[in-house]
Amino acid sequence: AAEYNAIYQAKVVPVDVGLTPSTLLAVLINDLSQAYTFKTVALMQASTITFPVGKKIFWQGYYAESDGGGNWGLVKAGAGINDGGSEFTLADGQHVSANLKESKISAKKFGAKGDGVANDTSFLSTLIEYCYSNSLGAHLSAGTYNTTSLSFTPTGKVSVTGDGRGLSVISLLSTTGTALQFSNSILGIELSGFSINCNFTTHGIGNHGIVLSNCSNARIFDML
């Protein structure tokens, strides 16, 4: 049977642990007044349950419970863009549209691990592009985010913040490349509260922390 808890609201919510629809009461699936909770994004996307449009879905973590990537969203018709942060395609062809109404969106909600081991390049790229396209800030919670070069031509104001110098770190995976590059931005760029590890072996050869090309209204502070 499904597990139950009251983590998110007063009434109980079912928590899917990978069971098939035959083990679940249809009333819990179809009742829009009750949210349905998955432990991870992978379980949510792999589930064979067909939820009604408008169902509220929670996921308690991205890869594991309480890993910082938890969120909630509403089931909507169609596959969506499946970008791994704002919309997640479900097995039945519908998608969950995530709640991203905070002024700063955590990188972990877009799948970045920040564990100093995984390659977080694609997740950070998608996050930052989503944020400047939707007038939101991207936030790097404490951790080390390994990347190859990240390059953007922003269509909106850019804001990337962290939990503090030495706490939130973008670390280049190679000895060449640019950690963050922004080109042709006139709407403003703000970078603060994180460090960049350029991983260079020879000073000044082939690697850069931040490159701004043809940009204006840029503020860079509280960085190392």
N, C-alpha and C positions, 0 to 999 in steps of 0.2 A: 504494500500500500504506500501511498505518498506520505511524506512527512508533513507536519504542520507546525507552524510557529506564528508568532505575532510580532515579528521584527519590525515591520513597516507600518502597520496600522492596527487598530483595536481588534478588528475581526481577524480570524485565522486566515492564513494564506497557504495554499499548497506549495510545497517545495519539490520540484522534480529531481529525482536522483537517477534518471535514465530509464524509467519504466515506460511501457507501451500504453497506448490509450485504453486498452482493455482492462487495465488495472485501476483506472481512474473513473470517478463518477462524472458522467456527462454534465450534470448540473454545475459542477465546479468549473468545468472548462467553459461552459457557455454563459455562465452568470457574469454579466459585466460589472456587477457591484463588488465582485471579489477579484483581487489580483492573483496572478499565478507567478510563482517564483522558481527560477532555475538557479543552480549553483554557479554555472559558468556560461560564457557566450557559446562555447562549443556545444554544450548540452542543449541550449536553446535552439541553435541553428540545425542541429541534427534531429530534433524531436519530430516524430511523425504525427503529433497532435495537430489538428486543424482548429485554430482558434477563430472566434468570430471577430470581425473588424470592430475595433474600439476596445478590445481586451487590453487591460493593463498588465504588462509583463515586467517583472523585476529579474535582474541577474545579480547575484551576490558578489561576484568578482569576474574578472575577464578570463584569467586562466585558472584561478583558484579562489576560493572564498576569501574575502577580505584582503585582496591584493591591491586594492585601490582602484580597480577598474570596474567596480559595480555601478549600476545605474538602473533606470527604468525607462519604459517607452510604451507606445500604443501600437497595436497591430493595425496595419493599413493594407489596402488592396495593392496588388502588383509587387514585383520583385524589388523595387527600389534600386538605389545605386550601390548598395552593399559595400560601402567604403570602410567598414570595420569600426565605425565610431558614431556616425550620425544615423545610419540606416543599416539594418542587418537583414539579409534575405533568409527566409525560413524554408524548410524542406517542402512545404506545401505551395510555394510560389508567392506567398504574401511576404510582407516585411514588417519589422518593428522599427518605428521612428523614435529615436532616442530623445530623452529629455536633456537638452543642452541649453538651459536658460541662464546658467551662471555667467557672470561677466568674464570669468577665466575658466577655461576648460582644461582639465588635467590630461596630460599626455597618456596616462594609464587608461583613460576611458577610450582611447583610440588604439590600444593594444601595445603601446610601448612598455617594455619591462623595466628599464632603468636599473638593471642588475649588474651592469659591467661585463656581461657575457654575451647577451643576445645582440643582434644587429637591429637597431631601432630606426634605421634610416627611413623606410617606407612609412612607418607609423608617424614619425615626426613630420615628414613631408605632408602627409594627408591632414594631420592636425593643423599645422600652421596655415596651409592653404584654406582649409575650412574656416578657420578663425578669422583671417583677414577678409574672406569673402562674406562673412556674416557679422562683421563688426564686433568680434569677440576677441578676447586675449587667450593665448596659449600659455599653459603653465607647466613647468617641469618640477614636479615634486621631488623631494630629495632622492638622489640616486645618480648613477653614472649611465648615460645614454650613449652607447656606441653607435657611430654613424660613419658613412662615407660622406662625400660632399653633399651639402644641402643648398640648393639654388632656387631662388624665387624671383618672379616678376610680379609684385603685388598689385592687386586691383583694389585694395582697400588699405586702411591703416593697419600697421603691423605692431603687435605687442606680444613679446615673449618674455616671461618672467620665471624666476625660480625661487626656491626656498632660502637662497643665500649663497654667497661665494664659498666654494669648497663643499657645499652640501648638494647642490644640483650641478652636474657636470656633463657637458657634451664632449665626448672623446672621439677623436678621429681614429679610424681603424687602420689607416695606412700612414706612411710617412710623407705622402703628397696629397694635396687637396685643400679644400676650404670648408671649414666647419659650417659657416653661415654666409651666404652671399645673396644680396638683394640688389636688383637692378631696376632703374627707371621708376622709382617710387617718389611721388610728390605729396602723398597723403599722410606721411609721417611714419616713423619707425621708432619703437621704444624697446630696448633690450636691457634687462636688469636682473640682478639677483642670481646669477649662475656663473660658472667658470667654464673655460674651454681648454681642453688638453689637445694641443696640436700634434703630439706624438712625434716630434721631429728628432732626427738623429744628427743632422747637420744644420746649424743655425741658419735660417734664412733661405733654405733650399726647398722650394716646392710646396710649402704648406702655409696656410693662413688661418687665422682665427675668424675674423669678420672682414668681409669685403663689401663696401657700398659703392655702387657704380651708378652715377647720374641720379642720386637720391637727394632729397631735401627734407628738412624738419626731422632730423634724426637725433635721438637722445640715447646715449649708452652710459650706464652708470651702475655702481655697485657690482662690478665684475672684476675678475682676475684672470 
